[in-house]
């Protein structure tokens, strides 16, 4: 089985979407699928890194123009029109960008079974922040493709539920396949924990992540636990990062909040190993790779209900789901996990095992095969497909 993946961006800086692409390709390889990746060109360094991650996959890079969500790649679309029928199916990742939107139209028009993955954009939060122009874009380009796609691929059940609330007619074509966990998932040594109650935030510094709300909650936590520490790992826009520093100063939190910057490698492993708990009270979070990293390291998590891994967290009792709009609720969740030593030890044992059982590369590979086989078996009878 040969599958074409189309991505709007495969740079390392693109973060979670690129990492999930790598995971899906590796999972597909465990089932002897042949994966081709078509995307706008990246830097020589970025391409070398990607090929190192996926040495057996075939890449097709194309010149592009524009930036962020407004990138266009005419040569990619021309190539896809000419070559699409070489593939058993096309798997288009992303919405609200021309690379993905037009690629989906081309795949469908050429009669190739096309799977669309929305990147978490089919949510009330996303649409509440879309301009009139973006809503028109969706109505003219993405919604018609979603209605005609052979399948719509969600990464969590919560993401699929969000799409259903928007009354987007998926007609039984929605499939949930999570990105695989590719790192280690091992029980931590509790003797290596920091000597003070320590909460880790590890994600991009962006307003969507509700870091300001976390800081307001943290002011309440340290009022009760003056020795508690919050480690903030991540980077972001300079102006926004400065606002976060200003908030810490305004609330007198300088002694209890440490900005670590972007962490990776040994430093990342160290903060995961030493922290007592993890927090991510986001306004909206497609999947939540950082949450999975924390659970795989045996950390209980405090997350908002808008983090789409919440059902996994709740079903395995791996932390606390809180109201992102209420700093007092976030603070209560943080105090709960910091004061519950038995619960932290239980999550240290059960969290890594839950990640291995649910998100292994082999398990996700099996789910991908099921999805593609279902798509191929029904595509020929899909009404209007390719017309």
Secondary structure by P-SEA (a helix, b strand, c coil): cbbbbbbccccccccaaaaaaaaaaaaaaaabbbbbbbcccccaaaaaaaaaacccbbbbbbbbcccccccccaaaaaaaaaccccccbbbbcccccaaaaaaaaaaaaaccbbbbbccccccaaaaaaccaaaaaaaacccaaaaaaccbbbbccaaaaaaaaaacccccccbbbbcccccccccccccccccccbbbbbbcccccccaaaaaaaaaaaaaaccccbbbbbbbcccaaaaaaaaaaaaaacccccccccccccaaaaaaaaacccccccccccccccaaaaaaaaabbbbbbcccccaaaaaaaaccccccccccaaaaaaaaaaaaacaaaaaaaaccaaaaaaacccaaaaaaaaaaaaaaaaacccccccccc
